[in-house]
Structure formats: C-alpha cells, structure tokens
Amino acid sequence: MKKPVVVALVCLGAVAVVAAGVWLLSPRDRPPNGTDKPPGKESKELAEREKEILTKEQAIAAARMAWGKEVPEGTPIDVTLNPDRTEYTVVFKTNFPPGTRGADYHAKVVLEATTGKVKQLLVGS
C-alpha cells in the first residue's frame, strides 16, 4: 500500500496542504462558500443567487406598493439586506421634531430578497 503524498504550497504567506484530496487552509484563506474545498459548484450557485437579488430601488418600490399609501415627501428611507442575503428590510421613518412622541416609522416592510414577496408589514400609529 502506498503512503499518501503530502504537498505543501506557500503562496503569499498562506499555507495550503493538500493531503489525499483534502484542502486545509488557514481561516482567512478559506473559500467564501464556508467549506474546506476549493470554490466550485457552491460558488457558482452563490453567484447565480446574487444575480437574482433585487436592487435597493426595486426593494423600495415593492415596499411602497405593499404599504399602499403615498410616502410623504422627504421621508427618510432605510433599506438593509440581512447578512445571509435572503431578506430586505425597508423602513419609512418619521420626521418628528426631537422630543415629540410618536411612532419611529410610518411603515416597516420585510421582503424576500429574490422575489420581492412581502413577509411582514408593520405600520406605525
């Protein structure tokens, strides 16, 4: 029986050891797909999913349609995409003077990042 061959590669301070077809990389040099394997099918799927994600402008338009009311002129709008890139949160904030009681937002809409489907709609009162 042959012994497995271990090959060490040094490239820009990163050490990659290839032993029996397994990639062992330091954490900062690991592929973005969260595995110890070199980028492959998973990264292609991630790239395809990135193409399907709505833009911020599309998310705002979908949230305006979901809310169904006219957005007051000058309303601050916060748009955030969650870390796993599956949901947009669009918040139509209020413009109350400091010290005034009232809701923090006119509406808060949570949308699916790929389809724009409304998952949650909260309206301030």
Secondary structure per residue as TSV (DSSP state, phi and psi in degrees):
chain	resnum	aa	ss	phi	psi
A	1	M	-	360.0	133.7
A	2	K	-	-83.1	148.0
A	3	K	-	-82.4	146.7
A	4	P	-	-66.7	143.6
A	5	V	-	-90.3	130.7
A	6	V	E	-109.4	124.5
A	7	V	E	-117.1	127.3
A	8	A	E	-106.9	131.3
A	9	L	E	-118.1	132.5
A	10	V	E	-115.3	120.7
A	11	C	E	-141.6	110.6
A	12	L	T	53.7	41.6
A	13	G	T	85.2	-7.2
A	14	A	E	-98.6	137.9
A	15	V	E	-111.8	124.4
A	16	A	E	-118.2	126.9
A	17	V	E	-112.5	122.4
A	18	V	E	-104.9	113.3
A	19	A	E	-132.9	118.9
A	20	A	T	53.5	37.8
A	21	G	T	82.4	8.5
A	22	V	E	-107.9	133.3
A	23	W	E	-93.6	127.8
A	24	L	E	-118.9	110.9
A	25	L	-	-121.0	153.1
A	26	S	-	-65.2	154.4
A	27	P	G	-56.4	-35.3
A	28	R	G	-74.8	-15.4
A	29	D	G	-104.1	5.1
A	30	R	S	-72.1	150.6
A	31	P	-	-63.0	153.7
A	32	P	T	-68.5	-10.2
A	33	N	T	-79.2	3.0
A	34	G	S	77.5	12.3
A	35	T	S	-114.7	172.1
A	36	D	S	-91.5	6.2
A	37	K	S	-94.6	153.3
A	38	P	-	-62.6	155.1
A	39	P	S	-55.3	138.1
A	40	G	-	-154.1	-124.2
A	41	K	H	-61.0	-39.2
A	42	E	H	-61.8	-42.7
A	43	S	H	-69.4	-30.8
A	44	K	H	-67.2	-40.3
A	45	E	H	-65.7	-39.5
A	46	L	H	-63.3	-41.9
A	47	A	H	-64.7	-38.6
A	48	E	H	-65.7	-41.2
A	49	R	H	-65.4	-36.4
A	50	E	H	-62.4	-35.6
A	51	K	H	-67.1	-30.2
A	52	E	H	-83.5	-14.1
A	53	I	S	-69.5	136.7
A	54	L	-	-64.6	153.4
A	55	T	-	-79.4	167.4
A	56	K	H	-61.8	-38.9
A	57	E	H	-63.7	-40.1
A	58	Q	H	-66.8	-37.6
A	59	A	H	-65.0	-41.5
A	60	I	H	-63.7	-43.4
A	61	A	H	-62.4	-42.6
A	62	A	H	-65.5	-38.2
A	63	A	H	-68.0	-38.9
A	64	R	H	-62.1	-41.8
A	65	M	H	-65.8	-39.0
A	66	A	H	-67.1	-39.0
A	67	W	H	-69.3	-39.6
A	68	G	-	79.7	4.7
A	69	K	S	-117.8	161.1
A	70	E	-	-70.9	130.6
A	71	V	-	-78.9	122.5
A	72	P	-	-58.2	144.7
A	73	E	T	-60.3	135.4
A	74	G	T	82.0	9.0
A	75	T	-	-70.0	124.8
A	76	P	-	-68.3	135.5
A	77	I	E	-122.2	123.1
A	78	D	E	-103.4	129.3
A	79	V	E	-123.8	122.9
A	80	T	E	-130.4	144.4
A	81	L	E	-108.6	125.5
A	82	N	-	-65.3	161.4
A	83	P	T	-57.2	-33.8
A	84	D	T	-88.1	7.0
A	85	R	S	60.2	39.4
A	86	T	S	-113.5	-19.5
A	87	E	E	-136.4	140.9
A	88	Y	E	-101.7	141.9
A	89	T	E	-117.6	120.1
A	90	V	E	-113.3	123.4
A	91	V	E	-119.7	121.9
A	92	F	E	-94.1	100.0
A	93	K	E	-77.5	161.9
A	94	T	-	-93.5	161.4
A	95	N	-	-115.5	46.7
A	96	F	-	-75.7	148.0
A	97	P	-	-65.1	155.2
A	98	P	T	-57.1	138.7
A	99	G	T	88.3	-5.8
A	100	T	-	-84.0	136.9
A	101	R	-	-82.6	146.9
A	102	G	S	156.0	178.0
A	103	A	-	-68.0	152.0
A	104	D	S	-77.3	-19.6
A	105	Y	E	-147.9	154.6
A	106	H	E	-74.2	-46.9
A	107	A	E	-153.2	149.2
A	108	K	E	-129.8	120.9
A	109	V	E	-121.8	128.9
A	110	V	E	-107.4	124.6
A	111	L	E	-121.7	151.6
A	112	E	E	-69.1	134.8
A	113	A	T	-69.7	-25.3
A	114	T	T	-94.1	-36.1
A	115	T	T	-105.2	-23.0
A	116	G	-	81.5	7.3
A	117	K	-	-66.7	135.8
A	118	V	E	-75.4	124.5
A	119	K	E	-98.6	-32.5
A	120	Q	E	-153.8	140.6
A	121	L	E	-134.6	116.1
A	122	L	E	-114.9	132.2
A	123	V	E	-118.3	128.7
A	124	G	-	-73.6	150.8
A	125	S	-	-130.9	360.0
